[in-house]
Amino acid sequence: MRNRNRLLPIFLLAGAIFVNWPGLAQARISGEAFVASPAANAFKAGDFNEALAGFEAMLAEHPDDPLILRYIGISHDRLGDFAAARKAYERSLAIEPDSVSTRYFLAVTEYKLGDNDAARKDFQSVTDVAPASDYGRSATEFLAAIGTAPAPEPTRLSGFFQLGFQGDSNVNAGPGGSANRNEAFSEYLGIQYALVETNALKVNLKGSGYFTQYPDPVANDYDLMQGSVGLDTSYVTAMGGVPMMPGIAYNYSKTWLRGNSYGGNHSVVASLGFGLGSNAMATAKYSWSMADLTDDGTAPATTSRDGVSQSAGLSTNIFFANRKAALTLGYDYGWANTEGDNGDTASHSGSAGLWGRLPWEIDGQLSYGMSRTDYTSYRGPLPRESTTRSINLSLARNITEKIKASVAVSNVAEESPDYPDMSYDRTIYSFSLGYQF
């Protein structure tokens, strides 16, 4: 469906001068005073936090003014607090029930909240009263997207299945291996069940399985199977006009190599997402994980044997091109207390990326990351530190509504100056087909 942001803030504000008809209560602000207010200027500049604060101050001077209430609703909507926007629109319509513009914005917010039945009713009211207006034409497009039938009950069970083929330059079969020793097939299945799903609160039970098989028998030592189960909770709210989304998730994963148990991992992630104006958002995150390996070996990430890993970080998405593209930036600090030769570690990592819609409806993503790890209690003749750099590129496109094809290539290089044998340069390429159900 096309972008409906053609009803620009400047157009909305220009229309405000027509609300000061004779007979309106003296407590209402005049259209000219409204347009000239600092809150309206902040709104036109896209500073919706400042605009909201100003509109609320104006409402204290002009109680129950429907125009001010409408723009309080629009500001909440731009900040992502749709529940607060809906309340403001409904309060405005209780005073001025024939306002086409307020009815339209209420319908848009109801649509964003997933309340299609209410949105359909209000969009229909707009088209009945003002079919030739910009609001009426846009409402007609929304009605076509929603459809005429009542919205079906959302399914609680959903899933994703993927088949893939990959090549890995870091897998060596050794003498006697065939030319395809670096190639593998992979299968992934993820299932999610919505235990609780409201406009604000979501609680999901998740499970997944991942399998990788190397056709070359000499490379079977790298065959991997992993299963996981977890619980994910998130809540949407607002504080001081700023949209917030706190969340917490627990996950347990079990890994097998060559069909033998390798180990398990418990992890907990707490996060807080918050809006930074209308075109940016940030997420603060803390994670804790405990590895419990069945036997000696090298576990993922920072542990070499049993141990506890923690990290804290902040990431930011800055949207542009009508939110069809974004710049992502992130920083994490991690530390681990583990057994084995690697011992305790401390690491700093940063990342930057771009994602967006390309021609031919292709979704593209490019990212770069760099981390530095200090092995503070390494059991070796020399102190150990390492620098890891990674670059990833992926392209994906829907073949049908439920089937997506994707290609990806990534390169990871680690340098350990005092231990050159531990340095590596790894390139992985992959192709996959996914089916969503």
Stockholm file with secondary structure:
# STOCKHOLM 1.0

chainA/1-437         MRNRNRLLPIFLLAGAIFVNWPGLAQARISGEAFVASPAANAFKAGDFNEALAGFEAMLAEHPDDPLILRYIGISHDRLGDFAAARKAYERSLAIEPDSVSTRYFLAVTEYKLGDNDAARKDFQSVTDVAPASDYGRSATEFLAAIGTAPAPEPTRLSGFFQLGFQGDSNVNAGPGGSANRNEAFSEYLGIQYALVETNALKVNLKGSGYFTQYPDPVANDYDLMQGSVGLDTSYVTAMGGVPMMPGIAYNYSKTWLRGNSYGGNHSVVASLGFGLGSNAMATAKYSWSMADLTDDGTAPATTSRDGVSQSAGLSTNIFFANRKAALTLGYDYGWANTEGDNGDTASHSGSAGLWGRLPWEIDGQLSYGMSRTDYTSYRGPLPRESTTRSINLSLARNITEKIKASVAVSNVAEESPDYPDMSYDRTIYSFSLGYQF
#=GR chainA/1-437 SS CCCCTTSCHHHHHHGGGGGCCTTSCTTSCCHHHHHHSHHHHHHHTTCHHHHHHHHHHHHHHSTTCHHHHHHHHHHHHHTTCHHHHHHHHHHHHHHCTTCHHHHHHHHHHHHHTTCHHHHHHHHHHHHHHCTTSHHHHHHHHHHHHHCSSCCCCCCSEEEEEEEEEEEETTCCCCTTCCTTTTEEEEEEEEEEEEEEECSSEEEEEEEEEEEEECSSGGGGGGCEEEEEEEEEEEECEEETTEEEEEEEEEEEEEEEETTEEEEEEEEEEEEEEEECSSSEEEEEEEEEEEEEESSSSCCSTTCSSSEEEEEEEEEEEEEETTTTEEEEEEEEEEEEEECSSSCSEEEEEEEEEEEEEEGGGEEEEEEEEEEEEEETTCCSSSCEEEEEEEEEEEEEEESSSSEEEEEEEEEEEEECTTCGGGCEEEEEEEEEEEEEC
#=GC SS_cons         CCCCTTSCHHHHHHGGGGGCCTTSCTTSCCHHHHHHSHHHHHHHTTCHHHHHHHHHHHHHHSTTCHHHHHHHHHHHHHTTCHHHHHHHHHHHHHHCTTCHHHHHHHHHHHHHTTCHHHHHHHHHHHHHHCTTSHHHHHHHHHHHHHCSSCCCCCCSEEEEEEEEEEEETTCCCCTTCCTTTTEEEEEEEEEEEEEEECSSEEEEEEEEEEEEECSSGGGGGGCEEEEEEEEEEEECEEETTEEEEEEEEEEEEEEEETTEEEEEEEEEEEEEEEECSSSEEEEEEEEEEEEEESSSSCCSTTCSSSEEEEEEEEEEEEEETTTTEEEEEEEEEEEEEECSSSCSEEEEEEEEEEEEEEGGGEEEEEEEEEEEEEETTCCSSSCEEEEEEEEEEEEEEESSSSEEEEEEEEEEEEECTTCGGGCEEEEEEEEEEEEEC
//
